[in-house]
Amino acid sequence: KLGEADVAAAAARLRADRDLDSAVREADVVIEAVVEDLGAKQRLFAELERAAPADALLATNTSSLSVAAIASGMRRPGRLVGMHFFNPVHAMKLVEVVQPAGAERAAVDRALGFVRQLGKEPIVVKDTPGFASSRLGVALGLEAIRMLEQGVASAEDIDKAMELGYNHPMGPLKLTDLVGLDVRLAIAEYLYRTLEEPQFEPPQILKNKVAKGELGKKTGKGFYSWP
């Protein structure tokens, strides 16, 4: 856990900017983390390619969408790679570096080097739906939601089973609350649509909670109640 001085020092290094051009004009690395929507990401990268330096590394934090599809509107799509961080980012060491078929080798190598500079461990995966981690993680999360829906155990005990039984730092339901139930639903629907595998069909309880605005920690209620 960071001390107050470390937190203050880290916060002092952050700079918010409402203007895209001024935010990225001198950037060495640009990591996109907007909503998990293909059109939104495509539009943003068309702007980023124009505004960022030609030698800047461009990366998307998408957890499931095709990186090649995101890059399809760029003049030089090979400079875009996936750089998928895991929640909670400060605690999780893994970063998925997603390599589309047309990715420039230099971009992939820079992404790997940047991840290691952050003190994290990269893995390289192909540009397939859900990559490696989301296919595994979403399948586990959806099964936990189905178990809750079926009354197998409480949310707390389902999470405790994974935290204590499998040494996971956070149970799948608590993690879903942290990520956002709307995000989990969108990814599940995308994987179910593209892979056509039954384990990715979203449970009704997940759909219902999203419809009611119970999106997890950011709204104060999901599978848990949050202050």
Contacts in CASP RR format, 6 or more apart in sequence:
PFRMAT RR
TARGET T0000
AUTHOR 0000-0000-0000
METHOD contacts of the structure
MODEL  1
KLGEADVAAAAARLRADRDLDSAVREADVVIEAVVEDLGAKQRLFAELER
AAPADALLATNTSSLSVAAIASGMRRPGRLVGMHFFNPVHAMKLVEVVQP
AGAERAAVDRALGFVRQLGKEPIVVKDTPGFASSRLGVALGLEAIRMLEQ
GVASAEDIDKAMELGYNHPMGPLKLTDLVGLDVRLAIAEYLYRTLEEPQF
EPPQILKNKVAKGELGKKTGKGFYSWP
2 10 0 8 1.000
17 23 0 8 1.000
20 47 0 8 1.000
20 48 0 8 1.000
20 51 0 8 1.000
21 51 0 8 1.000
24 30 0 8 1.000
24 48 0 8 1.000
24 51 0 8 1.000
24 52 0 8 1.000
24 56 0 8 1.000
25 51 0 8 1.000
25 52 0 8 1.000
25 53 0 8 1.000
26 53 0 8 1.000
27 52 0 8 1.000
27 53 0 8 1.000
27 56 0 8 1.000
28 53 0 8 1.000
28 56 0 8 1.000
28 57 0 8 1.000
29 56 0 8 1.000
29 57 0 8 1.000
29 59 0 8 1.000
29 110 0 8 1.000
29 114 0 8 1.000
30 48 0 8 1.000
30 52 0 8 1.000
30 56 0 8 1.000
30 57 0 8 1.000
30 58 0 8 1.000
30 59 0 8 1.000
31 59 0 8 1.000
31 60 0 8 1.000
31 61 0 8 1.000
31 83 0 8 1.000
32 41 0 8 1.000
32 44 0 8 1.000
32 45 0 8 1.000
32 48 0 8 1.000
32 58 0 8 1.000
32 59 0 8 1.000
32 60 0 8 1.000
32 61 0 8 1.000
33 61 0 8 1.000
34 40 0 8 1.000
34 41 0 8 1.000
34 44 0 8 1.000
36 62 0 8 1.000
36 63 0 8 1.000
36 64 0 8 1.000
36 65 0 8 1.000
36 183 0 8 1.000
36 186 0 8 1.000
36 187 0 8 1.000
36 190 0 8 1.000
37 186 0 8 1.000
38 65 0 8 1.000
38 66 0 8 1.000
38 69 0 8 1.000
38 70 0 8 1.000
41 60 0 8 1.000
41 62 0 8 1.000
41 65 0 8 1.000
41 70 0 8 1.000
42 69 0 8 1.000
42 70 0 8 1.000
42 72 0 8 1.000
42 73 0 8 1.000
45 58 0 8 1.000
45 60 0 8 1.000
45 70 0 8 1.000
45 71 0 8 1.000
45 73 0 8 1.000
45 74 0 8 1.000
45 80 0 8 1.000
46 73 0 8 1.000
46 74 0 8 1.000
48 58 0 8 1.000
49 58 0 8 1.000
49 74 0 8 1.000
49 75 0 8 1.000
49 76 0 8 1.000
49 79 0 8 1.000
52 58 0 8 1.000
57 79 0 8 1.000
57 81 0 8 1.000
57 107 0 8 1.000
57 110 0 8 1.000
57 111 0 8 1.000
57 114 0 8 1.000
58 79 0 8 1.000
58 80 0 8 1.000
58 81 0 8 1.000
58 107 0 8 1.000
59 80 0 8 1.000
59 81 0 8 1.000
59 82 0 8 1.000
59 83 0 8 1.000
59 111 0 8 1.000
60 67 0 8 1.000
60 70 0 8 1.000
60 80 0 8 1.000
60 81 0 8 1.000
60 82 0 8 1.000
60 83 0 8 1.000
61 82 0 8 1.000
61 83 0 8 1.000
61 84 0 8 1.000
61 85 0 8 1.000
62 70 0 8 1.000
62 82 0 8 1.000
62 84 0 8 1.000
62 98 0 8 1.000
63 84 0 8 1.000
63 130 0 8 1.000
63 131 0 8 1.000
63 133 0 8 1.000
63 134 0 8 1.000
63 187 0 8 1.000
64 129 0 8 1.000
64 130 0 8 1.000
64 131 0 8 1.000
64 134 0 8 1.000
64 138 0 8 1.000
64 187 0 8 1.000
64 190 0 8 1.000
64 191 0 8 1.000
65 190 0 8 1.000
66 100 0 8 1.000
66 127 0 8 1.000
66 129 0 8 1.000
67 80 0 8 1.000
67 81 0 8 1.000
67 82 0 8 1.000
67 98 0 8 1.000
67 100 0 8 1.000
67 103 0 8 1.000
67 127 0 8 1.000
68 77 0 8 1.000
68 100 0 8 1.000
68 101 0 8 1.000
68 102 0 8 1.000
68 127 0 8 1.000
70 80 0 8 1.000
71 77 0 8 1.000
71 78 0 8 1.000
71 80 0 8 1.000
71 100 0 8 1.000
74 80 0 8 1.000
77 100 0 8 1.000
77 102 0 8 1.000
78 100 0 8 1.000
78 102 0 8 1.000
78 103 0 8 1.000
78 104 0 8 1.000
78 107 0 8 1.000
79 104 0 8 1.000
79 107 0 8 1.000
80 100 0 8 1.000
80 103 0 8 1.000
80 107 0 8 1.000
81 97 0 8 1.000
81 98 0 8 1.000
81 99 0 8 1.000
81 100 0 8 1.000
81 103 0 8 1.000
81 107 0 8 1.000
81 108 0 8 1.000
81 111 0 8 1.000
82 96 0 8 1.000
82 97 0 8 1.000
82 98 0 8 1.000
82 99 0 8 1.000
82 111 0 8 1.000
83 95 0 8 1.000
83 96 0 8 1.000
83 97 0 8 1.000
83 98 0 8 1.000
83 111 0 8 1.000
83 114 0 8 1.000
83 115 0 8 1.000
84 95 0 8 1.000
84 96 0 8 1.000
84 97 0 8 1.000
84 98 0 8 1.000
84 131 0 8 1.000
84 133 0 8 1.000
84 134 0 8 1.000
85 92 0 8 1.000
85 95 0 8 1.000
86 92 0 8 1.000
86 94 0 8 1.000
86 95 0 8 1.000
86 133 0 8 1.000
87 175 0 8 1.000
87 178 0 8 1.000
87 179 0 8 1.000
88 170 0 8 1.000
88 178 0 8 1.000
91 169 0 8 1.000
92 120 0 8 1.000
92 169 0 8 1.000
93 119 0 8 1.000
93 120 0 8 1.000
93 121 0 8 1.000
94 120 0 8 1.000
94 121 0 8 1.000
94 122 0 8 1.000
94 123 0 8 1.000
94 133 0 8 1.000
95 115 0 8 1.000
95 118 0 8 1.000
95 120 0 8 1.000
95 121 0 8 1.000
95 122 0 8 1.000
95 123 0 8 1.000
96 122 0 8 1.000
96 123 0 8 1.000
96 125 0 8 1.000
96 131 0 8 1.000
96 132 0 8 1.000
96 133 0 8 1.000
97 108 0 8 1.000
97 111 0 8 1.000
97 112 0 8 1.000
97 115 0 8 1.000
97 122 0 8 1.000
97 123 0 8 1.000
97 124 0 8 1.000
97 125 0 8 1.000
98 125 0 8 1.000
98 126 0 8 1.000
98 127 0 8 1.000
98 131 0 8 1.000
99 108 0 8 1.000
99 124 0 8 1.000
99 125 0 8 1.000
99 126 0 8 1.000
99 127 0 8 1.000
100 127 0 8 1.000
101 127 0 8 1.000
108 124 0 8 1.000
111 122 0 8 1.000
112 122 0 8 1.000
112 124 0 8 1.000
113 122 0 8 1.000
115 121 0 8 1.000
115 122 0 8 1.000
116 122 0 8 1.000
123 132 0 8 1.000
125 131 0 8 1.000
125 132 0 8 1.000
125 133 0 8 1.000
129 135 0 8 1.000
129 190 0 8 1.000
129 191 0 8 1.000
129 194 0 8 1.000
129 195 0 8 1.000
130 138 0 8 1.000
130 187 0 8 1.000
130 190 0 8 1.000
130 191 0 8 1.000
134 187 0 8 1.000
134 191 0 8 1.000
135 191 0 8 1.000
135 195 0 8 1.000
137 172 0 8 1.000
138 184 0 8 1.000
138 187 0 8 1.000
138 188 0 8 1.000
138 191 0 8 1.000
138 200 0 8 1.000
139 199 0 8 1.000
139 200 0 8 1.000
140 162 0 8 1.000
140 172 0 8 1.000
141 172 0 8 1.000
141 173 0 8 1.000
141 175 0 8 1.000
141 176 0 8 1.000
141 184 0 8 1.000
142 184 0 8 1.000
142 188 0 8 1.000
142 199 0 8 1.000
142 200 0 8 1.000
142 201 0 8 1.000
142 202 0 8 1.000
142 203 0 8 1.000
142 206 0 8 1.000
143 172 0 8 1.000
143 199 0 8 1.000
144 158 0 8 1.000
144 159 0 8 1.000
144 162 0 8 1.000
144 171 0 8 1.000
144 172 0 8 1.000
144 173 0 8 1.000
144 176 0 8 1.000
145 172 0 8 1.000
145 173 0 8 1.000
145 176 0 8 1.000
145 203 0 8 1.000
145 205 0 8 1.000
145 206 0 8 1.000
145 223 0 8 1.000
146 203 0 8 1.000
147 153 0 8 1.000
147 158 0 8 1.000
148 154 0 8 1.000
148 155 0 8 1.000
148 158 0 8 1.000
148 173 0 8 1.000
148 205 0 8 1.000
148 223 0 8 1.000
149 203 0 8 1.000
149 204 0 8 1.000
149 205 0 8 1.000
152 158 0 8 1.000
153 161 0 8 1.000
155 173 0 8 1.000
155 174 0 8 1.000
155 223 0 8 1.000
155 224 0 8 1.000
158 171 0 8 1.000
158 172 0 8 1.000
158 173 0 8 1.000
159 170 0 8 1.000
159 171 0 8 1.000
159 172 0 8 1.000
159 173 0 8 1.000
159 174 0 8 1.000
160 171 0 8 1.000
162 168 0 8 1.000
162 171 0 8 1.000
162 172 0 8 1.000
163 169 0 8 1.000
163 170 0 8 1.000
163 171 0 8 1.000
170 178 0 8 1.000
173 223 0 8 1.000
173 224 0 8 1.000
174 223 0 8 1.000
174 224 0 8 1.000
176 184 0 8 1.000
176 216 0 8 1.000
176 223 0 8 1.000
177 216 0 8 1.000
177 217 0 8 1.000
177 222 0 8 1.000
177 223 0 8 1.000
177 224 0 8 1.000
177 226 0 8 1.000
178 216 0 8 1.000
178 217 0 8 1.000
180 215 0 8 1.000
180 216 0 8 1.000
180 217 0 8 1.000
180 218 0 8 1.000
181 206 0 8 1.000
181 209 0 8 1.000
181 210 0 8 1.000
181 214 0 8 1.000
181 215 0 8 1.000
181 216 0 8 1.000
181 222 0 8 1.000
181 223 0 8 1.000
182 210 0 8 1.000
182 213 0 8 1.000
182 215 0 8 1.000
184 206 0 8 1.000
185 202 0 8 1.000
185 206 0 8 1.000
185 207 0 8 1.000
185 210 0 8 1.000
188 200 0 8 1.000
188 201 0 8 1.000
188 202 0 8 1.000
188 206 0 8 1.000
189 202 0 8 1.000
191 197 0 8 1.000
191 200 0 8 1.000
192 200 0 8 1.000
192 201 0 8 1.000
192 202 0 8 1.000
209 215 0 8 1.000
209 222 0 8 1.000
209 223 0 8 1.000
213 219 0 8 1.000
214 221 0 8 1.000
214 222 0 8 1.000
215 222 0 8 1.000
216 222 0 8 1.000
216 223 0 8 1.000
216 224 0 8 1.000
216 226 0 8 1.000
217 226 0 8 1.000
220 226 0 8 1.000
220 227 0 8 1.000
END
